[in-house]
Amino acid sequence: MTGTIINIITILIGSALGILFGSRLPERLKNTVTAGLGLFTLSIGISMFLKSEEALIVLGGLLIGAVLGEWWKIEEGLENLGVWIEAKVGKNKNSTESDRFIRGFMTASLLFCIGPLTILGSIQDGLSGNYELLAVKSVLDGFASLAFASTLGIGVAFSVFVVLIYQGGISLLAAQLDSFITEPMMIEMTAVGGVILIGLAISSLLEIKKIRVGSFLPALAVAPFIVWILSFFP
């Protein structure tokens, strides 16, 4: 859990700096910075997907995951969580600001919780107490939260609750996960995470097309499950 706590602290510091100094930055600079993060996120997502050894597993995981995500209404759940937090702490009746809060919360929550560093780092931290990978992730998240908060506001800071639950949960279950997840399963899970990051970049950062990215989150569990099933049919 040490790595997760460090990660949360860097996100809060980055968010605070972004909120404090963000108003002094020209709007065009904020838009350009966000676009740069979008392009970077898109590039990372593509590189993660290209590591897949069986693209059909990724496709199957995404399709089944999307069905489960829509069934469980994960996207709505994230939005409602953002609305509830904003109502408790923001007390802001301006619909534009409320939408900005929710967008910042959802974008940051998804970005900070998806990727190989999150999963591998949390497992490593939980098993051995070595939080080196999460420390690297913390630096990246700190800079990202600064840039996001300057554009998307305080909603970015409240993503730490999702980070705590998600990363902390993986760390606590690390022993069980490590005994079950094989390298091929991790590879396809990483590839699915890459596709979800691509969707996040297109939808929330580059704003090219609205995609219900949250609904694809179950695919992170479905893809390795498919690999496990296929391992019985050599």
C-alpha positions in Angstrom: 0.0 0.0 0.0 3.0 2.3 0.4 3.2 2.9 -3.4 -0.5 3.7 -3.6 -0.2 6.3 -0.8 2.7 8.0 -2.6 0.7 7.9 -5.8 -2.2 9.6 -4.1 0.0 12.3 -2.6 1.6 13.2 -5.9 -1.9 13.4 -7.6 -3.1 15.8 -4.8 0.0 17.9 -5.1 -0.2 18.1 -8.9 -3.9 18.9 -8.7 -3.4 21.7 -6.2 -0.7 23.3 -8.3 -2.8 23.0 -11.4 -5.8 24.6 -9.6 -3.6 27.4 -8.1 -1.7 28.4 -11.2 -4.1 27.1 -13.9 -6.1 30.4 -14.0 -2.9 32.2 -14.9 -2.4 30.2 -18.0 -3.9 31.3 -21.3 -6.9 29.1 -22.5 -5.1 28.2 -25.7 -2.1 26.9 -23.7 -4.4 24.7 -21.5 -6.1 23.3 -24.7 -2.7 22.6 -26.2 -1.4 20.9 -23.1 -4.6 18.8 -22.9 -4.2 17.9 -26.6 -0.6 16.9 -26.0 -1.6 14.6 -23.1 -4.3 13.2 -25.4 -1.7 12.4 -28.1 0.6 11.0 -25.6 -2.1 8.8 -24.1 -3.1 7.7 -27.6 0.5 6.7 -28.3 0.8 4.8 -25.1 -2.4 3.0 -25.8 -1.3 1.9 -29.2 2.1 0.7 -27.9 0.3 -1.4 -25.2 -2.1 -2.9 -27.8 0.7 -3.9 -30.1 2.1 -6.1 -27.4 -0.9 -8.4 -27.8 0.0 -11.9 -29.1 -3.6 -12.7 -30.1 -5.7 -9.7 -31.2 -8.9 -11.8 -31.3 -8.6 -12.3 -27.5 -8.5 -8.5 -27.1 -11.5 -8.1 -29.4 -13.5 -10.8 -27.5 -12.6 -9.3 -24.2 -13.7 -5.8 -25.3 -17.0 -7.0 -26.7 -17.9 -9.2 -23.7 -16.6 -6.5 -21.4 -18.7 -3.8 -23.1 -21.8 -6.0 -22.7 -21.1 -6.5 -19.0 -20.2 -2.8 -18.5 -23.5 -1.6 -20.1 -25.4 -4.3 -18.1 -23.8 -3.1 -14.8 -24.1 0.6 -15.9 -20.5 1.3 -15.0 -20.3 4.5 -17.0 -23.4 5.8 -15.2 -22.0 4.7 -11.9 -18.8 6.7 -12.4 -20.8 9.7 -13.5 -23.2 9.4 -10.5 -20.2 9.1 -8.2 -18.8 12.3 -9.7 -22.1 14.1 -9.3 -22.4 13.0 -5.7 -18.9 14.1 -4.8 -19.4 17.4 -6.6 -22.7 18.0 -4.8 -21.0 17.3 -1.4 -17.9 19.5 -1.9 -18.6 21.8 -4.7 -22.1 23.2 -3.9 -22.0 24.6 -7.4 -25.2 25.1 -9.3 -23.6 26.0 -12.5 -24.2 23.1 -15.0 -21.1 23.9 -17.0 -18.8 23.8 -13.9 -20.6 20.6 -12.8 -20.0 18.9 -16.2 -16.3 20.1 -15.9 -16.0 18.5 -12.5 -17.4 15.2 -13.7 -15.3 15.1 -16.8 -12.1 15.8 -14.7 -13.1 13.1 -12.2 -13.9 10.5 -14.8 -10.9 11.2 -17.0 -8.4 11.2 -14.2 -9.9 8.1 -12.6 -9.7 6.1 -15.8 -6.2 7.4 -16.8 -4.7 6.8 -13.4 -6.1 3.3 -13.0 -5.4 1.8 -16.4 -2.1 0.5 -17.6 0.6 -2.1 -16.9 2.3 0.1 -14.2 -0.9 0.1 -12.2 -1.4 -3.7 -12.2 2.2 -4.8 -12.1 3.2 -2.0 -9.6 0.3 -2.8 -7.3 1.1 -6.6 -7.3 4.8 -5.9 -6.7 4.0 -3.5 -3.8 1.6 -6.0 -2.3 3.8 -9.0 -2.5 7.2 -7.6 -1.6 6.7 -4.1 -0.4 8.8 -2.9 -3.4 7.0 0.1 -4.8 9.5 1.1 -7.4 7.1 0.8 -10.3 4.4 2.7 -8.5 6.9 5.4 -7.7 7.5 5.9 -11.4 3.8 5.9 -12.0 3.4 8.5 -9.3 5.8 10.9 -11.0 3.9 10.5 -14.3 0.5 10.9 -12.6 1.7 14.0 -10.7 2.6 15.8 -13.9 -0.6 14.6 -15.6 -2.8 15.8 -12.6 -1.2 19.2 -12.7 -2.0 19.6 -16.4 -5.5 18.1 -16.1 -6.5 20.1 -13.0 -5.4 23.4 -14.7 -8.0 22.6 -17.4 -10.6 20.3 -15.8 -10.5 21.6 -12.3 -10.8 20.1 -8.8 -12.6 16.9 -10.0 -9.2 15.6 -10.9 -8.1 15.6 -7.2 -11.1 13.4 -6.2 -9.9 10.6 -8.5 -7.6 9.7 -5.6 -10.6 7.8 -4.0 -10.8 5.6 -7.1 -7.0 5.1 -7.1 -7.1 4.1 -3.4 -9.8 1.5 -3.9 -8.5 0.1 -7.2 -4.7 0.1 -6.6 -5.1 -0.7 -2.9 -7.5 -3.5 -3.7 -5.0 -5.1 -6.1 -2.2 -4.8 -3.6 -4.2 -6.5 -0.9 -5.2 -9.3 -3.3 -1.7 -9.5 -4.8 -0.8 -12.9 -3.4 -4.0 -14.5 -4.9 -3.6 -12.7 -8.2 0.0 -13.6 -8.6 -0.7 -17.3 -8.1 -3.3 -17.2 -10.8 -2.3 -14.6 -13.5 0.2 -16.0 -16.0 2.4 -14.0 -18.4 0.1 -14.5 -21.4 -2.9 -13.3 -19.4 -1.0 -10.2 -18.3 0.0 -9.5 -21.9 -3.6 -9.6 -23.2 -4.8 -7.6 -20.2 -2.2 -4.9 -21.0 -3.4 -4.9 -24.6 -7.0 -4.4 -23.6 -5.9 -1.6 -21.3 -4.2 0.0 -24.3 -7.4 0.0 -26.3 -9.3 1.5 -23.4 -6.6 4.3 -23.2 -7.0 4.9 -26.9 -10.8 5.3 -26.3 -10.1 7.7 -23.4 -7.8 9.8 -25.5 -10.3 10.1 -28.4 -13.3 10.7 -26.1 -12.2 12.9 -23.2 -8.8 14.4 -24.1 -8.9 15.0 -27.9 -12.7 15.2 -27.9 -13.0 13.6 -31.3 -15.9 11.4 -30.5 -17.8 10.6 -27.3 -17.1 7.0 -26.2 -18.6 5.4 -23.1 -15.1 4.3 -22.0 -16.1 3.3 -18.5 -18.3 0.5 -19.9 -15.2 -1.3 -21.3 -13.5 -1.7 -17.9 -14.7 -5.3 -17.3 -12.7 -6.2 -20.4 -9.6 -6.0 -18.2 -10.8 -9.1 -16.4 -12.5 -10.8 -19.3 -9.4 -10.9 -21.5 -7.2 -12.9 -19.1 -10.2 -15.1 -18.3 -10.4 -16.0 -22.0 -6.7 -16.8 -22.1 -7.2 -19.1 -19.1 -10.1 -20.8 -20.8 -8.1 -21.3 -24.0 -5.2 -22.8 -22.0 -7.3 -25.9 -21.7 -7.4 -26.3 -25.5 -3.8 -26.5 -26.7 
